[in-house]
Amino acid sequence: MGVILKYLGVENVHVMSGAMNTYSAAGYDMETGVNKATKTDLGITKPENPDVIDTISEVKKEIKNDDYVVIDTRTADEWNGKSSGYSYHDLNGRIPGTVLSECGKGYSSSVFYYRHADKTMRTANGIENMWAGQNIDKNKHLVFFCGSGWRAAETTWDAWVMGLDASLYSDGWIGWSNEGNPYIRNGKTYELNKATGKEVNISAIKAAKPTSVKAKAGSKKATITWKKTSKATYYKVYQKSGSKYKVVKITKSSKAVVKKLKKGKTYTFKVRGYQTINGSKIYTGYGKTVKVKAK
């Protein structure tokens, strides 16, 4: 809530470190019942501090920027793809190019590593020493995220208290993976195919390739055949032209006929497959390069 108010432009916002634990431990009285808030017009029609919260498209650029560090504050099990951290989200993995700085351990709402035992904020020196061991440069812009936002909201606030340049990527892991962006698990890249609602192993597609590629000469033509791979929907046939290759056929079949060739000239071909995931073509590797002399 504090981050949202800063995002909107409220100038005087505070978060009580330790929350109810320290309040009651200090001996302050508690009350029951309901206090009704008075409606107040803040005069805000649009966010006055939009840079406080980063969008997915902004994070995609920030990951590639050396002046930014995009920090995953989820647990090690979430980072390593052993758990999504959420009963309502079944995609496991991590965002490529991000750095791990666990908020806590054991469960997805833990902020153990960023707090003292009484749940007050850990000292700046303690946090900075932890970051040093995680290769996080505090002099860069720090972008924090978790699964859905609230763990990272606390670490973002800590960074502000420490006087650092920081923002919150509030969509987090859930927003990233649900949008069909690539993520890593066990060293392999995956995406959620939004058209089918199923996870796709992108690494497996790229590792596959057409096999048994052959070329048969015809009268001023060549017939290229291959054995399909289950990882491709379409195939592109490439013909060598000078030092480069150009696409001469696109087909769903396992055969392509290339015409208008010159009699007696030798031609070189190669084939690869692809399928379209979330609007992008994901290619397999190339099959064996073949040569044929046109008749």
Residue pairs with C-beta under 8 A, 6 or more apart in sequence:
2 13
2 14
2 15
2 153
2 157
3 52
3 53
3 153
3 156
3 157
3 168
3 170
5 13
6 13
6 49
6 52
7 47
7 49
7 50
7 52
7 53
8 42
8 44
8 47
8 48
8 49
9 42
9 44
9 47
9 48
9 49
10 42
10 44
15 157
16 22
16 23
17 120
17 121
18 25
18 118
18 119
18 120
18 121
19 119
21 118
21 119
22 118
22 119
22 120
24 30
25 118
47 53
51 167
52 167
52 168
53 167
53 168
53 169
53 170
54 62
54 143
54 167
54 168
54 169
54 170
55 171
56 169
56 171
56 175
56 176
56 179
56 181
58 169
59 70
59 95
59 143
59 145
59 169
59 176
60 181
62 68
62 70
62 141
62 143
63 70
63 95
63 96
63 97
63 98
64 97
66 140
67 140
67 141
68 140
68 141
68 142
68 143
69 99
69 136
69 137
69 140
69 141
69 142
69 143
70 95
70 97
70 98
70 99
70 143
70 145
70 169
71 98
71 99
71 100
71 101
71 136
71 142
71 143
71 144
71 145
71 152
71 155
72 79
72 94
72 95
72 98
72 99
72 100
72 101
72 145
72 146
72 173
73 101
73 102
73 103
73 144
73 145
73 146
73 151
73 152
73 155
74 85
74 100
74 102
74 103
74 108
74 146
74 147
74 151
74 173
75 83
75 85
75 102
75 103
75 104
75 105
75 106
75 107
75 108
75 110
76 100
76 102
76 105
77 83
77 85
78 84
78 85
78 92
78 94
78 108
78 147
78 173
79 94
79 100
79 102
80 94
80 185
81 92
81 93
81 94
81 184
81 185
81 186
82 92
83 92
83 108
84 90
84 91
84 92
84 147
84 173
85 108
85 147
85 173
86 108
86 147
86 148
86 174
89 147
89 174
89 177
89 178
91 177
91 178
91 183
91 190
91 192
91 199
92 185
93 177
93 183
93 184
93 185
93 190
94 100
94 173
94 183
94 184
94 185
95 145
95 173
95 176
95 181
95 183
95 184
96 182
96 183
96 184
96 189
98 145
99 134
99 135
99 136
100 134
101 113
101 130
101 131
101 134
101 136
101 155
102 113
103 110
103 111
103 112
103 113
103 114
103 146
103 151
103 152
103 154
103 155
104 110
104 111
104 112
104 113
104 114
104 151
105 112
105 113
106 112
108 146
108 147
108 151
109 150
109 151
111 151
111 154
111 155
113 122
113 130
114 121
114 122
114 127
114 154
114 155
114 158
115 121
115 122
116 122
121 158
121 161
122 158
124 161
124 162
127 158
127 162
128 138
128 162
131 138
136 142
138 162
138 164
140 165
141 165
141 166
141 167
142 156
142 159
142 164
142 165
142 166
142 167
143 166
143 167
143 168
143 169
144 152
144 153
144 155
144 156
144 159
144 166
144 167
144 168
144 169
145 152
145 168
145 169
145 170
145 171
145 172
145 173
146 152
146 172
146 173
147 172
147 173
147 174
148 172
148 173
148 174
148 175
149 168
149 170
149 171
149 172
152 168
152 169
152 170
152 172
153 168
153 170
156 166
156 167
156 168
159 165
159 166
160 166
171 179
176 183
177 183
177 192
178 192
179 192
179 194
180 191
180 192
180 193
180 194
180 277
180 278
181 191
182 189
182 190
182 191
182 202
183 189
183 190
183 191
184 190
187 203
188 201
188 202
188 203
188 204
189 201
189 202
189 203
190 199
190 200
190 201
190 202
190 203
191 199
191 200
191 202
191 277
191 278
192 198
192 199
192 200
193 199
193 200
193 277
193 278
194 278
195 278
200 277
200 282
202 277
202 282
204 231
205 231
205 232
205 275
205 282
205 283
205 284
206 282
206 283
206 284
206 285
207 284
207 285
208 229
208 230
208 231
208 232
208 273
208 284
208 285
209 229
209 272
209 273
209 284
209 285
209 286
209 287
210 226
210 227
210 228
210 229
210 232
210 235
210 254
210 271
210 272
210 273
210 284
210 286
210 287
211 226
211 227
211 229
211 287
211 288
212 225
212 226
212 227
212 287
213 224
213 225
213 226
213 270
213 271
213 287
213 288
213 289
213 290
214 224
214 225
214 226
214 290
215 222
215 223
215 224
215 225
215 267
215 269
215 290
215 291
215 292
216 222
216 223
216 225
216 292
217 292
217 293
217 294
217 295
218 257
218 294
218 295
219 263
219 294
219 295
220 259
220 260
220 261
220 262
220 263
220 294
220 295
221 257
221 258
221 259
221 260
221 261
221 294
222 257
222 258
222 261
222 267
222 269
222 292
222 294
223 255
223 256
223 257
223 258
224 237
224 249
224 255
224 256
224 257
224 258
224 269
224 271
224 290
225 254
225 255
226 235
226 254
226 255
226 271
226 287
227 254
228 235
228 254
228 273
229 273
229 284
231 273
231 275
231 284
232 272
232 273
232 274
232 275
232 284
233 252
233 273
233 274
233 275
233 276
234 250
234 251
234 252
234 273
234 274
234 275
235 250
235 251
235 252
235 253
235 254
235 256
235 271
235 272
235 273
235 274
236 247
236 249
236 250
236 271
236 272
236 273
236 274
237 247
237 248
237 249
237 250
237 251
237 256
237 258
237 269
237 270
237 271
238 245
238 246
238 247
238 248
238 269
238 270
238 271
238 272
239 245
239 246
239 248
239 258
239 267
239 268
239 269
240 267
240 268
240 269
240 270
245 270
248 256
248 258
249 256
249 257
249 258
256 271
258 267
258 269
261 267
261 294
262 294
263 294
263 295
264 293
264 294
265 293
265 294
266 291
266 292
266 293
266 294
267 291
267 292
267 293
267 294
268 289
268 290
268 291
269 289
269 290
269 291
269 292
270 286
270 287
270 288
270 289
270 290
271 286
271 287
272 283
272 284
272 285
272 286
272 287
273 283
273 284
274 281
274 282
274 283
274 284
275 281
275 282
276 282
